[in-house]
């Protein structure tokens, strides 16, 4: 049974940093395309950052230069380092993994990130 568990969300002031973790069990994360997504009330879930199984990364324009996605194969974990956070980054962040294509086959439960002074 594949499970994804996100951690690391919380309340942070504008300009602050957080690191989200997505611990994957039941499969080998390095075989998957891994992504971090976010969603706010009334809006569709959007892709924030992705790391392909071969290591290529891509980011939503508004987070380029501030967010960094990485993967630790030994820990079977995907990370999202978020720096210089802005109030508009406030959302529930989800981890998703896809064996092929862009649509995740598995999702985590989400972790709340709130950026506010």
N, C-alpha and C positions, 0 to 999 in steps of 0.2 A: 504494500500500500504506500503510495507516494504521498508525502506530507511536506508542506512548506510552512515554516513558522517564522514570522517577522518579529524583530525586536528593535528597540532603539528610538522609537518615537517619543515625543514629549513636547513640553512648552519651552520655547527659546525666544530670546529677544531678537529683534532685527539686527542683522550683521553677525549673528552667532552661527554655530556649527552643530551638526548632528551627524552621526553615522548609523545608518540602518543596516541591520543584518537579516539575512534570509537563510535559515538553516534548512537544508533539504535532506530528507530521509526516504529510503525506499528505492532510490535510483542514484545514478551517477551524474552529478550536476554538470560536469564538463562535457557531457554528450548532448547537452541541450543549449538552445538559444535562451538566454535569461534576460528578463526585463524588469524594470521598476516602473510602475504605473501610479497615477494618483487620480483621486476623484473627490469632487466637492458636491454638496447637495444640489440636485437639479441639473447636474451636468454629466456628460458621458465620461467614462474612464479614459484617461489619455496616457500615452506612452511618454515617459520622462527620459529613460535611458535604457539602452540595450547592449548586451555583449553577446556576440555570436559564439557558437561552439569553438570556432577557430580563433576567437579572440578579438575580432573587429568590434569596435564600439561606435555608438551613435547616440546623439542627445537631441532633445527638444531645444529649439533655438534659445528659448528664454532661460535655460539653465546652463548653456555652454560656458565654460570657464569657471563655473561655480560648483557644479556637481561632477562626481567621478564614480563610475561603476567599475567594480572589480570582482574577481572570483578567486577563491582559495580552494583548489581541488582537494587538498589534503583534509580540509575541514568540511568539504561539501557545502560551502557557504558562499552566498553572493552578497556583496556589500554595495551601499550607496553612501558615499561621503558627500555631505551637503555643506557648503561653506557660503558665507555672506548671504544668509537666508533673508528672504523678504516676506512681508505679510501675504503676498499673493502666492507663496509656496504652501500656505496652509491648506491641508487636505488629508484625506486618508490615503496612505501609500500602501500599495500592494506589490508583492513579488509574484511573477508568473514565469513559467518555463515552457518552452515549446520544442518538440522533437524535430519538427520541420515547419517551415513557413513562419508567419508572424503571430498567429493567434495562439496564446498559451493553452497547453493541455491541462495544466495544473495551476492553481492559485493558492496563495496564502490567505490568512484571515484579515490582513490589513493592520496597519499601525497608524495612530493619529499623530500628525505633526501640526503643531500650532505655533505660528510666528507672530508674536505680539509683545508690545511693551507694557 
